[in-house]
Amino acid sequence: MTAQTRIPLALAGVGKIARDQHIPSVAAGSDFELKAAISRHGKIEGIENFEDFDAFLSKRPDIKAVSLCTPPEVRFAMARKAIAAGHDVLMEKPPATTLGEAETLAVLAREAGVTLFATWHSRFALGVEPARAWLADKAIRSISIVWKEDVRRWHPGQAWIWEPGGFGVFDPGINALSILTAIVPGAILVETASLSFPSNRKQPIAADLAMRTVSGAPVSAAFDWRQEGPQTWDITVKTDAGTLRLSKGGSELFIDGVEKSSGPDREYAGIYERFATLIRNRESDVDYQPLRIVADAFLCGERREVEAFED
């Protein structure tokens, strides 16, 4: 694709995830050209920078695609304004702080005739689609999720993750839930949840969920932000025809211990390719199943206090 046919893009929120993933993926791809950035604290060299979202909307109506990489608590207001101004919108995960916000944005985008893409980047990991295809004709017996990482390594200095609307350990945990709901047909139902809150934090640092598939297969999920050393991002599915395991966040797929697929990370490249396709087809992709599972976990979860956590 030539520079003339690339889609002009603005990026709101110039933080760690934007610099680590969004900016390199846009630069390496052929669908978008980054034209502007909106952030109170960060700037991107070589393009126009704004500190205020309203100022961007007023001064650059020609940039019709907006990627929202801000913390989720401010995303609804930005998305609503962008949609009202006729912009196509990509939202980092989790797409909003509540299901009500997320569903409202879907309605507003449909009424405005713009594209809205609620991204779940882990669904674009190399092993996820082959896993979905392999499971399609299998009877699932049980599913186990173990998703444990070190918050100090992946979210250094990001205080917002501990505040209301910040999701706590569900910020990474929702990645596992996005894979789960992509590879397993039908809804996933939460039965019980145990949520561990540090005495000095407003969001959980660990969570254990007991769930079931629509067909009744048990699903367990263990999320923890206190793991040091090697990080664990595994999903194991036992079926009537063998055992499937997704490791390293979905980048490696094993069937009965035999590796079937692995390769370099293309998750964020995948979401921008998908966003471009949606824009060109004038479609939206707003699957909120992972967000609904998190909401259900908070609704039915038992809260327990654990020792204070310091970054």
Residue pairs with C-beta under 8 A, 6 or more apart in sequence:
1 30
1 31
3 33
6 30
6 31
6 32
6 33
7 31
7 32
7 33
7 64
7 65
7 276
7 279
8 32
8 33
8 35
8 62
8 63
8 64
8 65
9 26
9 32
9 33
9 34
9 35
9 63
9 65
9 66
9 67
10 34
10 35
10 36
10 37
10 38
10 56
10 60
10 63
10 65
10 66
10 67
11 18
11 22
11 23
11 26
11 34
11 36
11 37
11 38
11 44
11 66
11 67
11 69
12 37
12 38
12 39
12 53
12 56
12 66
12 67
12 68
12 69
12 70
12 78
13 38
13 39
13 68
13 69
13 70
13 71
13 92
14 37
14 39
14 41
14 42
14 43
14 44
14 69
15 39
15 41
15 42
15 69
15 70
15 158
16 155
16 156
16 158
17 69
17 92
18 42
18 69
19 42
21 121
21 267
21 268
22 67
22 69
22 92
22 268
23 34
23 44
24 268
25 268
25 269
25 271
25 272
26 32
26 33
26 34
26 67
26 272
27 34
28 269
29 269
29 272
29 273
31 272
31 273
31 275
31 276
32 65
32 272
32 275
32 276
34 44
34 47
35 47
35 48
35 60
35 63
36 47
36 48
36 49
36 50
36 56
36 60
36 63
37 43
37 44
37 47
37 48
37 49
37 50
38 49
38 50
38 51
38 52
38 53
38 56
39 49
39 51
40 51
43 49
48 60
50 56
50 59
50 60
53 78
53 81
54 81
56 63
57 81
57 82
57 85
57 87
61 85
61 86
63 87
64 86
64 87
64 88
65 87
65 88
65 89
65 90
65 275
65 279
66 78
66 82
66 87
66 88
66 89
66 90
67 90
67 92
67 275
68 75
68 78
68 79
68 82
68 89
68 90
68 91
68 92
69 92
70 78
70 92
71 160
71 161
71 165
71 166
72 92
72 94
72 95
72 96
72 97
72 165
72 166
72 167
73 97
73 160
73 163
73 164
73 165
73 166
75 91
75 92
75 95
75 96
75 97
76 96
76 97
76 101
76 104
76 105
79 89
79 91
79 96
79 105
79 116
80 104
80 105
80 108
82 89
83 89
83 105
83 108
83 109
83 112
83 114
83 116
84 108
84 112
86 112
86 114
87 114
88 114
88 115
88 116
88 117
88 275
88 278
88 279
89 105
89 109
89 114
89 115
89 116
89 117
90 117
90 119
90 271
90 272
90 275
91 105
91 116
91 117
91 118
91 119
92 119
93 118
93 119
93 120
93 121
93 174
93 175
93 178
93 290
94 167
94 170
94 171
94 174
94 290
94 291
94 294
95 102
95 105
95 118
95 119
95 286
95 288
95 291
96 102
96 105
96 291
97 164
97 165
98 295
99 288
99 291
99 292
99 295
102 118
102 286
102 288
102 291
103 288
105 116
105 286
106 116
106 284
106 286
106 288
109 115
109 116
109 284
109 286
110 284
113 282
114 284
115 275
115 278
115 279
115 282
115 283
115 284
116 284
116 285
116 286
117 271
117 274
117 275
117 278
117 284
117 285
117 286
118 285
118 286
118 287
118 288
119 271
119 274
119 275
120 174
120 175
120 178
120 182
120 287
120 290
121 175
121 267
121 268
121 270
121 271
122 128
122 175
122 176
122 178
122 179
122 249
122 250
122 267
123 178
123 179
123 182
123 250
124 266
124 267
124 268
124 269
124 270
124 271
124 274
125 179
125 246
125 249
125 250
125 251
125 265
125 267
126 250
126 251
126 252
126 253
126 261
126 262
126 263
126 264
126 266
127 246
127 250
127 251
127 252
127 253
127 260
127 261
127 262
128 179
128 182
128 183
128 246
128 250
130 253
130 260
130 261
131 183
131 237
131 244
131 246
131 250
131 253
132 182
132 183
134 244
134 255
135 183
135 184
135 237
135 239
135 244
136 185
138 239
138 240
138 241
139 215
139 239
139 240
139 241
140 184
140 213
140 215
140 217
140 237
140 238
140 239
141 217
141 238
141 239
141 240
142 217
142 218
142 219
142 220
142 237
142 238
143 180
143 184
143 213
143 217
143 218
143 219
143 220
143 235
143 236
143 237
143 238
144 219
144 220
144 221
144 234
144 235
144 236
145 176
145 180
145 219
145 220
145 221
145 222
145 223
145 234
145 235
145 236
146 222
146 232
146 233
146 234
147 172
147 173
147 175
147 176
147 221
147 222
147 223
147 224
147 232
147 233
147 234
148 222
148 223
148 224
148 225
148 226
148 227
148 231
148 232
149 172
149 224
149 225
149 227
149 231
149 232
149 233
150 225
150 226
150 227
150 228
150 231
151 161
151 169
151 205
151 225
151 226
151 311
152 311
153 231
154 172
155 161
155 171
156 311
157 311
160 166
161 167
161 168
161 171
161 203
162 168
162 201
162 202
162 203
163 202
163 203
164 202
164 203
166 202
166 203
167 174
167 203
167 294
168 197
168 201
168 203
168 204
168 205
168 225
169 203
169 204
169 205
169 206
169 207
169 223
169 224
169 225
170 203
170 204
170 207
170 223
170 294
170 297
172 223
172 225
173 207
173 221
173 223
173 294
174 290
174 291
174 294
175 233
175 249
176 221
176 223
176 233
176 235
177 188
177 221
177 289
177 290
177 293
177 294
178 290
179 235
179 246
179 250
180 188
180 219
180 221
180 235
180 290
181 188
181 287
181 289
181 290
181 293
183 235
183 237
183 246
184 213
184 237
185 214
186 213
186 214
186 215
187 213
187 214
187 289
188 211
188 212
188 213
188 219
188 289
188 293
189 211
189 212
189 213
189 214
189 296
190 209
190 210
190 211
190 293
190 296
190 297
190 300
191 210
191 211
191 212
191 300
192 209
192 210
192 300
192 301
192 302
193 207
193 208
193 209
193 210
193 296
193 297
193 298
193 300
193 301
193 302
194 207
194 208
194 301
194 302
194 304
195 204
195 206
195 207
195 297
195 298
195 301
195 302
195 303
195 304
196 204
196 205
196 206
196 207
196 304
196 305
196 306
197 203
197 204
197 205
197 303
197 304
197 305
197 306
198 205
198 305
198 306
198 307
198 308
198 309
199 305
199 306
199 307
199 308
200 308
200 309
200 310
201 308
201 309
205 224
205 225
205 226
205 306
205 309
206 222
206 223
206 224
206 225
206 226
206 306
207 221
207 222
207 223
207 297
207 301
208 220
208 221
208 222
208 223
209 219
209 220
209 221
209 223
209 293
209 297
210 218
210 219
210 220
211 218
211 219
211 220
211 221
211 293
212 218
212 219
213 219
226 309
233 247
233 248
233 249
233 250
234 245
234 246
234 247
235 245
235 246
235 250
236 243
236 244
236 245
236 246
237 243
237 244
237 245
242 255
242 256
243 255
243 256
243 257
244 253
244 254
244 255
245 253
245 254
245 255
245 257
246 252
246 253
246 254
247 254
251 262
251 263
251 265
252 259
252 261
252 262
253 259
253 260
253 261
253 262
254 260
274 285
278 284
278 285
